[in-house]
Amino acid sequence: MYRYDQYDHLIVRERIAQYRDQVARRLSGELLEEEFIPLRLQNGLYMQRHAYMLRVAVPYGLLSSAQVRMFGHIARTYDRGYGHFTTRQNIQYNWIELEQTPDILTDLASVEMHAIQTSGNCIRNITTDEFAGVAADEIIDPRPFAEILRQWSTFHPEFAALPRKFKVAINGAVEDRAAIAVHDIGLTVVHNEAGEVGFKFMAGGGMGRTPILGSVIREFLPWQHLLTYTEAMMRVYNQNGRRDNKYKARIKILLKAMGVEEFTRQVEAEWADLKDGPETLTQEEFDRVAKWFQPHAYRTLETIDVVASQPDNKPFANWLDRNVKPHKVPGYAAVLLSLKKTGVPPGDATDGQLDFVADLADQFSFGEVRVTHEQNLVLADVEQSQLFALWQLLKSQGLATPNIGLLTDIIACPGGDYCSLANAKSLPIAAAIAERFDDLDFQHDIGDIELNISGCINACGHHHVGNIGILGVDKDGSEWYQVSVGGAQGNTSAIGKIIGPSFSAPQMPEVIGRLLETYVQCRIEGERFVDTVGRLGIAPFKEHVYATPIPAGEPAKEDQYA
């Protein structure tokens, strides 16, 4: 994995010193809060409902065991004993004291981490496939390109004050596991007819108030022009994006207003002045970065039948089926650690669990951990012969729930329990649904289904692309929930459609139950929930949900950490 060079160390060290002085001046009253806001946001610090929240960058979701241990240390020393992994492959701490934040950043720097560009109107954390480098369907490893983009975008003077925040995702495999269609820029590695490596460029995707799938701007761009073409696109956005209304400031609004053809024309015109300039990538520059992502020293192993090694062990077989994924090296597997055990807020990990995962990474996976945008963790390089031993250890810490891709693998933002922007709580709704359907046999019968919850229209829970999406809304000062179906991410990305009027919190488990009843009644053999919605539309789901009044039920349980 990538290691800081002399410039990274210098940049982070100087930023911490600068920020420490800013905090001291804020605490003394020399800086007013309105003056301090842009300064703290540049360092990932938000003011939430109850306390400050610090968001730490995890570039392209890749961590060393030492960095995971540092996360545990921060949770234990500065927070309330846990951290929350986000849909941006970052981690957030929700109970931070302002005066301690410079020390936290210093601790992070000791393991080559920071909180730079996790907030503000800049290019945010570059995200990618959690199985990058090991996926069986990978075209090329996208991580060197993600790192090149990270280095280029960090403190880029031309893009430090964009009209709005800007998100980039890159996919290097046949199957898109980076949700590129709902990013400001989505990149897919492709080959042209001559077999040369390049990128298909998409732009203008996003969720929030105006959910839009990105449009293809260029079918093929040679990899050498990754930075020049991205800069051209950023310039068009920076020059033309709206600054009078933050709700209409994202690139998706600009692209829609201009039209794809005109937007592309302007990007190509801007690129004509940048093409073959000093930011054109050379093989030497690519190799400089790529050397940090060379394959591990894999052993020569044979692929084994892991299920046969533990006959009649249904819990282990279920875990293998849901949480273990193919690896491109024979004899190895990638293992997903579920952070979605019923009773625990989705994406949360305790300090003890973080220390434990770091130890497992050292023992089983070359000392590396991945973070998924579905808020789970990955040990990407596990020998198949070690899977049973790993499973037993994971069970002891509540990290072996065999629900990856199933109903209780819920994606949820922190919602109104923490976030001052939220209209409604997300975590109690996730808890109530998980408890209602906490039957693995039932979940396995239902099969693949993605349920996403956002506490407000900003869509941090990616509800627009959930097979079932739940959005918290304010209704006369009360918390209500709007439901959509048919959303999807990946190669068949789609924006879900709202089924009708919103529901109260206690009604939500029954609403989900009625949606699933419709699916079971209407599905054909082998058909997933989202495919049934695609075939029939939302009408039968809407009809069944609203056919009879839904009982109020019991109030959803409060978040255990609030």
Secondary structure as GFF3:
##gff-version 3
##sequence-region A 1 562
A	DSSP	alpha_helix	6	28	.	.	.	ID=ss1
A	DSSP	alpha_helix	33	41	.	.	.	ID=ss2
A	DSSP	beta_strand	45	47	.	.	.	ID=ss3
A	DSSP	beta_strand	52	56	.	.	.	ID=ss4
A	DSSP	three_ten_helix	59	61	.	.	.	ID=ss5
A	DSSP	beta_strand	62	64	.	.	.	ID=ss6
A	DSSP	alpha_helix	65	78	.	.	.	ID=ss7
A	DSSP	beta_strand	82	85	.	.	.	ID=ss8
A	DSSP	beta_strand	91	96	.	.	.	ID=ss9
A	DSSP	three_ten_helix	98	100	.	.	.	ID=ss10
A	DSSP	alpha_helix	101	109	.	.	.	ID=ss11
A	DSSP	beta_strand	127	128	.	.	.	ID=ss12
A	DSSP	alpha_helix	143	153	.	.	.	ID=ss13
A	DSSP	three_ten_helix	157	159	.	.	.	ID=ss14
A	DSSP	beta_strand	168	171	.	.	.	ID=ss15
A	DSSP	three_ten_helix	180	182	.	.	.	ID=ss16
A	DSSP	beta_strand	185	191	.	.	.	ID=ss17
A	DSSP	beta_strand	197	203	.	.	.	ID=ss18
A	DSSP	beta_strand	215	222	.	.	.	ID=ss19
A	DSSP	three_ten_helix	223	225	.	.	.	ID=ss20
A	DSSP	alpha_helix	226	240	.	.	.	ID=ss21
A	DSSP	three_ten_helix	246	248	.	.	.	ID=ss22
A	DSSP	alpha_helix	251	258	.	.	.	ID=ss23
A	DSSP	alpha_helix	260	274	.	.	.	ID=ss24
A	DSSP	alpha_helix	283	290	.	.	.	ID=ss25
A	DSSP	three_ten_helix	291	293	.	.	.	ID=ss26
A	DSSP	alpha_helix	306	309	.	.	.	ID=ss27
A	DSSP	alpha_helix	314	323	.	.	.	ID=ss28
A	DSSP	beta_strand	324	326	.	.	.	ID=ss29
A	DSSP	beta_strand	332	337	.	.	.	ID=ss30
A	DSSP	beta_strand	348	350	.	.	.	ID=ss31
A	DSSP	alpha_helix	351	364	.	.	.	ID=ss32
A	DSSP	beta_strand	368	371	.	.	.	ID=ss33
A	DSSP	beta_strand	377	383	.	.	.	ID=ss34
A	DSSP	three_ten_helix	384	386	.	.	.	ID=ss35
A	DSSP	alpha_helix	387	396	.	.	.	ID=ss36
A	DSSP	beta_strand	411	412	.	.	.	ID=ss37
A	DSSP	three_ten_helix	415	417	.	.	.	ID=ss38
A	DSSP	alpha_helix	427	436	.	.	.	ID=ss39
A	DSSP	alpha_helix	440	446	.	.	.	ID=ss40
A	DSSP	beta_strand	451	454	.	.	.	ID=ss41
A	DSSP	three_ten_helix	463	465	.	.	.	ID=ss42
A	DSSP	beta_strand	468	475	.	.	.	ID=ss43
A	DSSP	beta_strand	478	485	.	.	.	ID=ss44
A	DSSP	three_ten_helix	490	492	.	.	.	ID=ss45
A	DSSP	beta_strand	497	498	.	.	.	ID=ss46
A	DSSP	beta_strand	503	504	.	.	.	ID=ss47
A	DSSP	three_ten_helix	505	507	.	.	.	ID=ss48
A	DSSP	alpha_helix	508	522	.	.	.	ID=ss49
A	DSSP	alpha_helix	529	536	.	.	.	ID=ss50
A	DSSP	alpha_helix	539	545	.	.	.	ID=ss51
###
